[in-house]
Amino acid sequence: MLKADGFDKAIIGVGMRCGQTDVLIYDVDECIDILVQRDKMSYNEAMEYMEFNVLGSWVGEETPIFMRPYEEE
């Protein structure tokens, strides 16, 4: 499984899909916290970095999943 560099502490599980390779699942908010703490980014800088450099990246069928908990309104 492909890993997102530097975000090991944000791994929350493995995604399984019929007929496809399993992929790692990361908690987006934990990834942002890592950027804020480790790289001394502001929350807004970390969010922008995540959106452009991580969530905006496709590296093939094994691209990890980044999620937030579902909350019913």
C-alpha positions as a printed NumPy array, in Angstrom:
array([[  0.   ,   0.   ,   0.   ],
       [  1.206,   3.495,  -0.799],
       [  1.856,   5.813,   2.124],
       [  1.626,   9.581,   2.298],
       [  5.071,  10.693,   3.487],
       [  5.144,  12.069,   7.006],
       [  1.571,  11.23 ,   7.952],
       [  1.92 ,   7.779,   9.538],
       [  0.305,   8.951,  12.801],
       [ -2.82 ,   9.944,  10.84 ],
       [ -3.487,   6.446,   9.441],
       [ -6.848,   5.248,  10.706],
       [ -7.461,   2.134,   8.65 ],
       [ -7.43 ,   0.241,   5.4  ],
       [ -9.976,   0.71 ,   2.63 ],
       [-11.082,  -2.412,   0.804],
       [-12.854,  -2.349,  -2.543],
       [-14.135,  -5.263,  -4.588],
       [-11.539,  -6.328,  -7.134],
       [ -9.134,  -3.52 ,  -6.275],
       [ -6.019,  -3.102,  -4.199],
       [ -6.476,  -2.182,  -0.537],
       [ -5.543,   1.423,   0.261],
       [ -4.596,   3.245,   3.441],
       [ -7.082,   5.671,   4.954],
       [ -5.903,   8.866,   6.646],
       [ -7.73 ,  11.316,   8.911],
       [ -7.537,  14.705,   7.151],
       [ -7.799,  16.679,  10.387],
       [ -4.946,  14.689,  11.943],
       [ -2.836,  15.351,   8.828],
       [ -3.498,  19.08 ,   9.214],
       [ -2.531,  18.886,  12.898],
       [  0.738,  17.187,  11.909],
       [  1.552,  20.016,   9.488],
       [  0.744,  22.647,  12.111],
       [  2.853,  20.995,  14.816],
       [  5.714,  19.516,  12.805],
       [  6.133,  22.16 ,  10.117],
       [  4.958,  25.151,  12.187],
       [  2.311,  26.085,   9.605],
       [ -0.743,  28.099,  10.514],
       [ -4.039,  26.207,  10.26 ],
       [ -4.844,  28.008,   6.987],
       [ -1.406,  27.235,   5.527],
       [ -1.766,  23.584,   6.5  ],
       [ -5.247,  23.378,   4.965],
       [ -4.027,  24.939,   1.717],
       [ -1.03 ,  22.589,   1.641],
       [ -3.303,  19.568,   2.188],
       [ -5.756,  20.633,  -0.506],
       [ -3.147,  21.368,  -3.158],
       [ -0.282,  18.95 ,  -2.445],
       [ -2.001,  15.953,  -0.876],
       [ -5.706,  15.818,  -1.699],
       [ -4.99 ,  17.132,  -5.183],
       [ -2.541,  14.33 ,  -5.965],
       [ -3.402,  11.169,  -7.86 ],
       [ -0.693,   8.512,  -7.928],
       [ -2.71 ,   5.686,  -9.404],
       [ -5.101,   3.05 ,  -8.127],
       [ -3.216,   2.77 ,  -4.841],
       [ -3.665,   6.458,  -3.958],
       [ -4.594,   6.62 ,  -0.263],
       [ -7.985,   7.844,   0.906],
       [ -8.242,  10.934,   3.097],
       [-11.431,  11.233,   5.108],
       [-13.369,  13.156,   7.697],
       [-16.013,  11.546,   9.893],
       [-19.506,  11.678,   8.436],
       [-21.853,  13.828,  10.456],
       [-25.541,  13.821,   9.707],
       [-27.056,  17.276,   9.713]])
